[in-house]
Amino acid sequence: MTSLLLGHRLPKFWTREFIEDVDFLDEGFFAPVFRLAIAEFPQSRFPEIVGVNMVCEFHGLGTAGISKANDLTDLGYDTSFTRLHIADDNVEMGHSAKARDAVVFLMAEAARLGVTDLVWERVRRGATAMRMAYVALMQGRLKLAPTQVPAHLLNAGNR
């Protein structure tokens, strides 16, 4: 038995058929697997996790997130959850504010201990790794045949 998700019939996730589904982009697994892996080490990789979280929470802010939601609407998808999540990520009081506050707190502690440069480098490494996972996903999406993407979205970067 399969379920319908975004116009694609998916086999049950615990089956071999799901694992071998050729419609999945390999790059789509980089970010979630990376997040699962780094989460296994909350004590020893805390600065990197703070950097990962910062990128995740700031990723969809501003016109980029709204543009993505508009593109999904243009493709016929319900973007209610996406738009709600953009609102929750606001920099004033939302998830992004909490991510910012975590960085500020961590760096204040690092300054108190005299290890600011070391800790910032680790935060930066975590953020860079997460950003690379997002870039890989975007590059994977470019592998789609142009006929699968509406023409006005092919030029979305030129807006």
N, C-alpha and C positions, 0 to 999 in steps of 0.2 A: 504494500500500500504506500502511496506517495502523498505528499502534501504540496499545495500550490503556493509558491512564494515568488512575488514579483514576476509573475508570468512564467515561471519555470517550475516544472514538477520535480520535487526533490524526493529521493528515496529516504527511508528512515535513516537517521544519522548513525546508527550502530551497525549498519550493514556494509558489506564489501562494496555493494553497488554505489553507495554514497561516497566511499573513499575513492573509487575509481571514476567518479563523475568527471568527464572531460570538460564540462562547461565551467568548472571552477578555475579561477586563475590561481596558480601556485602562489603568486605574489600577495594574494588576499589573505594568506595564512601567516605572513611574516610578522605583522604587528601583533596579532593575538598570541602567537607562539612566543614571541619575544617577551610580551607582558607576562605571560604565564611563567616563563623561565625565570625572569628577574624577580618575580614575586616570591620565588622559593627562597630568596636570600634577603629578607627584610632588614636584618641586623647589619650584615656585612656590605650590602649594596644600597643602603638608605639614601645617600646623596644621588646616586644614579636614578633611583626610583622617583625621587623628588623631581629630577630633570625630565624623566619620562612623563610624569603626571603633568608637569608644566606644559609640555608640548601637546599632550592629549586635550587638556582643558582650553588652551588658547587656539587650537587648530581651526575650529570652526567659527571664530569670532569675526565680526565685521562683515564687510561685503563678500568675503570668500564664502562664509557659511550661508548667507542669504542667497548668493548666486548659485551655490550647490542646491539649495532647496528649490529655487526657481527652475533650475535645470531638471530636477526630479519631477516637479509639477508638469513641466513641458513634456516629459516622457509619460505622463499619465499616472504617476504615483501619488498616493496620499502622503503629504509631507507634514501632517499635524505633529507627529512625534519629533521630526527633525526641527521644526520651528520652535516647539516647546523646549527642546534641548538647547537650541541657540539662546533662548531667553534665560535658561538656567545657567548658562555659562558666562553670564555678564560679569564684567570686571569690577563693578561696584560692590556687589554682595554675593554673587553666585559662585559657581565652581571655580571659575578663573580667579576670582578674588582669593579663594581658599588656597589655590595652587600658588599664587603670588605670595600670600602670607606664609606658606610653608617654606618657600625659598628665603624670604626675609628672615624668618625665625632661624632656619638652619645656618644662614650666613652670619647672623648675629652670634650664634653659639660658636661658629668657626672662628670669628674674630676674637671672641673671649678666650678661646684656646690657642690663638696664634697660628691657625692653620687655614686661613682664608683661601690662599691660592690653591692649596691641595683640594679642599672641599669644592671650590668653584669649578676646578677642572673636572672633578667627578660628576657634578651636576651637569656641566656642559656635555660630557661624554654620554650620559644617559639621554639628554635631550637630543643630541646628534643622532644617536642610534635609533631613537623613536622616529625622528624626522626621516631618516634613511628608509625605514620600513614604510612610511607613508609615500615617499618618493617612488619606491619600488612598486607599490600598488598602482600609483598613477601611471607609471611606465607600462605596467601590465595591462592596464585598461586601454592604452594606446594600441595594443595588439588586436583589439576588436576590429572586425572588418568595418570600413567606413559606412557600408550600407546598413549596419545595425544602429548607427547613431544618426539622429535627425540632423539635417544639414546645418540648421542654425546653431546647433551645439558644437559642430566641428570648428566654428570660428569663435567660440565662447571666449577664448583668451584675447581676442581682439576688441572686446567691448570697451 
